[in-house]
Amino acid sequence: MEAQGASSGHAAQPGETYLTDGRQEEQLGELGEEADMWRNEKYHSVPEEDQVLDLGDRKIAGDIGYDEDDSILLRQTSKGPQHSKLGPYFQDGQRRVDYVLTYHVEKSARSRRSSSNSFVKSLRDSLSRSFRRSRPEPHPQEDPEIAAQQQKLDYHEDDMRFRRDEFEQKLMDMGLELEKDEGNKIPGVGFLKIHAPWSVLCREAEFMKLKMPTIKKYDVSPGSNVVEKINLFIHKVTAPLYPKVMENRVQTEKHLSYPFSREKQHLFDLSDRDSFFNSKIRSSIVFEILKRTKCTKTKYAMGISSLLANGVYTSAYPLHDGDIDAVHAEPNDRKLLYEEWASYSIFYKYQPIGLIRKYFGEKVGLYFAWLGVYTQMLIPAAIVGVIVFLYGCATVDDNIPSMEICDERNNITMCPLCDRACSYWKLVTACGTARASHLFDNTATVFFSIFMALWATMFMEHWKRRQMRLNYIWDLTGFEEEENHPRAEYELHVMQRNLKREASSKPGKHKLTCTDRMPAYMTILILMCFMICVTFVIVFGVVLYRISIKTALHMSSASAFRSNIRATVKTTAAVINLIIIIIMDEIYGYVARWLTVKEVPKTDKSFEERLIFKTFVLKFANAFTPIVYLAFFRGRLIGRPGNYVYVVGSYRMEECAHAGCLMELCIQLCITMLGKQLIQNNLFEIGIPKLKNLIRRRKSKMDSKQEEEFHKTLARHEKDHFLNPYVGLNPEYMEMIIQFGMVTLFVASFPLAPLFALLNNIIEIRLDAKKFVTEVRRPIAARAKDIGIWYNLLRGLSKTAVIVNAFVISFTSDFIPRLVYQYVYSPDGTLHGFVNHTLSYFNVTDFQPNTHPIDPMFLGYEVQICRYKDYRDPPWSDTPYELSREFWNILAARLAFVIVFQNVVMLMSDFVDWLIPDIPKDISVQIHKEKNLIVELFMKEEQDKRLLRSRQSNQSPYQPRSRPASHVQTNNH
């Protein structure tokens, strides 16, 4: 097929692929500068029967950046095996598709119009149409409004096509090879397939300083003989738990890695160039080229991010390696990940972290490695938490305070829980609540809090060591993140500022200063404070709900409602809190992103960190404000009988049950934690994709069988187009960070939190794995040596957890009052009489007007003295209803416990931190060994060069010199 016969105006027909033709450059030269704007007229169609081209005889269409070295590359490639056209390859079946850009294809009448056979004439006609913006008059019978709308769409389509043309020409100038595929099976969608040839891969790998394995190997020694034997024994015992992948086998030898250099290609094993740069590295190299390629002929310079944001391209993604469920699918890493990782049946196995990193990149690999370490560390925490809970169950019948509450012989009459509607009640009716509170409020919970504080420190240290080991295995020990390119939005704002300053005859600035960002900073501060206040208002609204519903149930004539008032109020309020938290989480996520965009961070890394911090603050406040209220504020500001604190008219502030607020705190934690994990994390992640697929299937009017048959006919880039776009790891990290807060911050009130977190994470790992492998497009392989800002958030939460648990034990539970009573006030050194000691007396004649019970004879007798939980003087003392001496003694003991607990636990945590080195000893030895081997390798190479030069100098001057083999250029593919 001759390029001269291809018309520039040839229409996009189904089943045709557009390749670039370098021989039309001479014709473009006839037009001068105008030709630069329409480089895409070099595309010509290739019928399906001619799509397998002979690459060995001549320069073919698509070989942009062609040179002498590339000709050797293509001749060698043409002799290689032909791959399936449905795989991730060009139509020739040899060049791999490293990246795909999609765009909208407008099917207008003008785009279907045929052009002249002359290439130059057709190009001039298209240029004149573009710049004059002239259109043929609409047909007389055509609706003028429809014609005007069509003309408007053509204007917009021409503008986007102009930008695509320039961007694609820039990519070709960078040496990339392009292939277009328009309207084959997916109407209205065009695909631009990008391939990076060997020369481009080598050049970019050197620019990016990618560490690649050299020919040199060395033995990996695990350490001393004792450590080696222990490791081998553990590995044999746990062998059934390892996935069946090569990357998870114990390394006995390792390739010495060194940053790739074209001048030192002889150091690397280039025997199989197709696998030297794997698909992950190839796509990341192409993405780097896309990021730094700019359209400069428009009003503002536009990169790939701006082109995507403005709809010039609709999506950009690398391709998955192959199919996972086809019967005759070629073996590939994606299929292996599906079988050995993304399956619920192998939940008990370790993750193939090495294979995950190889396929998805270091950043995704580090997330799943961190999630695996976190889940493993939850096992001992869950076991200890269950033991603490069982201890509470075993000792509930021996708990003296709950036995006294349940003893009907004590005949203690309590004051009403609300004004007017509520009457006097017997303390024995709180027997069930008191017994349940003992399950979580006992001596063992104190030691469990200390254990969890040390557990958090151990987890952080274990992760640091695991992270360092992965850095060594993945050759990231010397990796330092370079400053990212400025974001397109940042450059646009800078350009707009400079243009304004030039218009006002002021010197321009080259960056955004704090003064420029001050309006955004003020907006962020005000809106963040406002959203946190909204959270407080919502919590206050739930408090009013509890108060009003309690009063309404007390006034109810139904005995069923009156007998389960506390359980009904607690459970319904917790469910309402959960629903509000889930809704507000989504709102806060959008608000945080909008605020970050307004801030205009300079780099992608800065944008991500600022977004994470804002999202964390808002979602943390949303999830934990109701819990903080129950733990530290409920029951503290209620006043006393005869002098209660009222809010919103006649509503009395709610008070805790006699056994304390710990039980209600436990219920709130349990419902919030389980609800967020089951509904927000798991159900949404499973249900929403299935709902989207169902909607798409109903729109396509195909049943499942027809859709399956249609799916089989699609090429790899078309199949990946239907997958959900990759949105990053921030949502995955965020839900785990909030869970970590639930596990550590209030663990004193809910010892079963680690168990629930463990069960959730076992499902979460496989759920995320299935999502990454089957449901979302392949992410860009981003290099990273740590988990970034998430580590600082985890460390801050672990430190805060010590303080929070100290206050929970001191002020929320009855641990300190029981301790003070037993050793100071008890006549026999036991807890007998503790309940009576915590109750104060009130004379019913001291009720304020219109606050006494409507039915004072509800218990069948007249009440003159009722009891309430507080430490106050009796009405017959010289200072009636004032805080008693016992109150101040207990308060001092509580504050002393907070100080002692906090400092002791912090000291123990710091000691554990100091005791465990951040870098394992064997890894430190191996890193030092690698450095020495690299020095030896280059010293040997230098000696070989000197020896070679000395031999050449001793040769006869008439004898031609032989070129050293190490200096032969190996650009051939």
Secondary structure, DSSP 8 states (H G I E B T S, - for coil): --STT--TT----TT-EEE--GGGHHHHHTTGGGGGGGGGGG-EEE-GGG-S---SSS--TT-TT--HHHHHHHHHHHTS----TTSSB-TTSSSB--EEEEEE----TTTT----S-HHHHHHHHHHHHHH-------TTS-HHHHHHHHHHHHHHHHHHHHHHHHHHHHHHTT-EEEEEESSSSTTEEEEEEE--HHHHHHHHHHTT-EEEEEEEEE---SSHHHHHHHHHHHHHTGGGS-S-GGGS--SEEEEEEE--GGGGGGB--S-HHHHS-HHHHHHHHHHHHHH--B-SSSS-B-HHHHHHTTSSSEEE---SS-SS-TT----HHHHHHHHTS-GGGTTS---HHHHHHHH-HHHHHHHHHHHHHHHHHHHHHHHHHHHHHHHHHHGGG-HHHHHHH-GGG--EE--SSSSS---EEGGGGHHHHHHHHHHSSHHHHHHHHHHHHHHHHHHHHHHHHHHHHHHHTT-TT-------B-HHHHHHHHHHHHHHHHTT----SS--HHHHHHHHHHHHHHHHHHHHHHHHHHHHHHHHHHHHHHHHHH-S-HHHHHTHHHHHHHHHHHHHHHHHHHHHHHHHHHHHHHHHHH--SBHHHHHHHHHHHHHHHHHHHHHHHHHHHHHTTTTS-EETTEE-EETTTEE-----TT-SHHHHHHHHHHHHHHIIIIIIIIHHHHHHHHHHHHHHHHHT--HHHHHHHHHTS-HHHHHHTSB----SHHHHHHHHHHHHHHHHTTTT-TTHHHHHHHHHHHHHHHHHHIIIIIB--------SS-THHHHHHHHHHHHHHHHHHHIIIIISSHHHHHHIIIII-SSSSSTTHHHHHEEEEEGGG--TT-S-S-TTTTSS--SEEEEES-B--TTSSSTTSB-HHHHHHHHHHHHHHHHHHHHHHHHHHHHHHHS-SS-HHHHHHHHHHHHHHHHHHHHHHHHHHHHHHHHHHS-TTS-----GGGS-----
